[in-house]
């Protein structure tokens, strides 16, 4: 009996831990030079400049961003930066960043692990201990040490990562207009969010995929994008996304968005080319009111609000599937939809939603 349980535990550790791809180290020295100094096992030479550009040590600003994360080429990166306080084993280094890349979205998990790796490097001055810790996590899902703290992969369930943001904060900022975000996500549209502070972007954008909880798809999230060719090419491969930018210039890039969120001024704009698909009607108002009522209820937690929205979404999808089932090979056509005489905005939404959910006969 025991061995089966142990084996199951071991399997879980392997599947969970094989999600990590690499660990790297960026240092800023006393001369102000910032260099990529070490990584294990390896980081693609094309990816390295992107990771360097995300590290606050390579940016002109004096701002220290202790933790940032994002996605590039279907891999997540998590960058933790610390200032070196004298005296330590690190002689000529003023700051350094630990860069972990992984296949999964889980900021809290990798932030906790990175903090331990940082302490190891400060105490030891060599990446060897970090490599050993990385390998232990990779094989056993655990990393324990007296002086640097301990880390257990099983403490970081992916659902917790999905629910870590606050949907209530989003609704208290945008009210009924949250329905625009919901609609854009349901229809797999391109949402661009701008805010000059990276922390505000990360906090806001990570919540949005929860509005379409039935998909549990955080791969649409690109919370920290620069206006560079490699990153924009990567972004454009995604049919729909939530992309965060600190550069205000993004507001002029209408080729990148269907919906533009100016987070500083709390303004949401639907672009000209998306207005048709995003026309609001009675159904939208109904869902919008449900979102606001649920979010404004002080008794309800963030996860309960997400559940309320999800229940409504499932009801809409069940109706859509039922409509599709009336048609041959369970694929909806516009003609089939028109027979039901829905209000125009509802019909329009259901048609575009059927396309997004692969329920449309092409």
C-alpha positions, 0 to 999 in steps of 0.5 A: 500500500505504502509503495503505491502512494510513494510512487504516486507522490514521486510521479507527481513530483516528476511531472510537476518539477519537469516544468522548470526549464532553466536557471540563470544569473545576471550581475551588475558590477561596481562599474555599472556593467550588467552581464549574463554570467551563468545559466544551467542547463542552457538558455537559447541565445535568441531568448537571452537578450529578451530576458536581459531586457526584462531585467531591471538592471539593464534598464536606465531607470533607478527603479529596482523591481524585485520580481517580474514575470512574463512569457516569451516563446511559450515559456514563462520567465521569472526574474528576482532582483536583489541589491547586494548589502555588504559584506558578502561573498560577492565582492564586486557585485552591486546587484544580481538577478536570478532568472528562472524559466519554466513551462508553467504559470506560477509566480508565487512558486518561482518567486519563493524558490528564487528567494532561496536561490538568492540567499544561497548565492549571497551566502556562497558567492558561487552558482554551484549551490544554486545548481544543486538546489535547482536539481533537487527541486527538479528531481524531488520537488523540494529544496531544504536548507537551514539558513536559506529556508525551505521550498516544497513544490506541492505547496504551490497548486496551479489553481492558487496561481490562477486565483491569486489576483483580485477580480474584485479590484478589476470590477471596482476599477471598471464597473459595468465596463468589465463586460467589455473585457469579458466579451473580448476574452470570450471571443478570443480578441486581442487586449492590450493594457498600458500602465507605466508601472510594471507591478500594476500591469502584472497585478491587473493582467494576471486576473483577466484570464479568470473571466473565462475560467472554463478555459483555464488558459493562462497561455494567453497572458503576456504581461510584460511586452516590449515593442521589439520585433522578436517580442511582437512577432511572438505575440502575433502568433497568438490568436487572442491575448492579454498583453501588458506594456509599460511603453505609452507608444503602444497606444499608437499601435492599433495593429496590436489590439482590439481592445485597449485598456489605459490602466492609469486613467481607467479607460477602455477603448474598443478599436474600430475593426472590433466594434462589430464583433463587440456590439453590446446588447441585452445579454451583455448587460445581464452578464455585466450586472451579474459581474458587478453585483457579485463583485460588490458583495462584500460577503463574496470572495474573489474565487466565489465571484469567479465561480459566479461568472463561470456558472453564467458562462457555462449556461451561455455555452450550454445554450450555444451547444444546444443550438449547434446540436440542432444543426448537422454535425453539431456545427452552427451556421449563421442561417441556423442561428437566424431561425431563432430570432435573437436580438441582433446584438445577442445573435452577433455575440453567439455567432462570434462566440461559436467561432471562438469555441470551434462550434461554427461550420466554416 
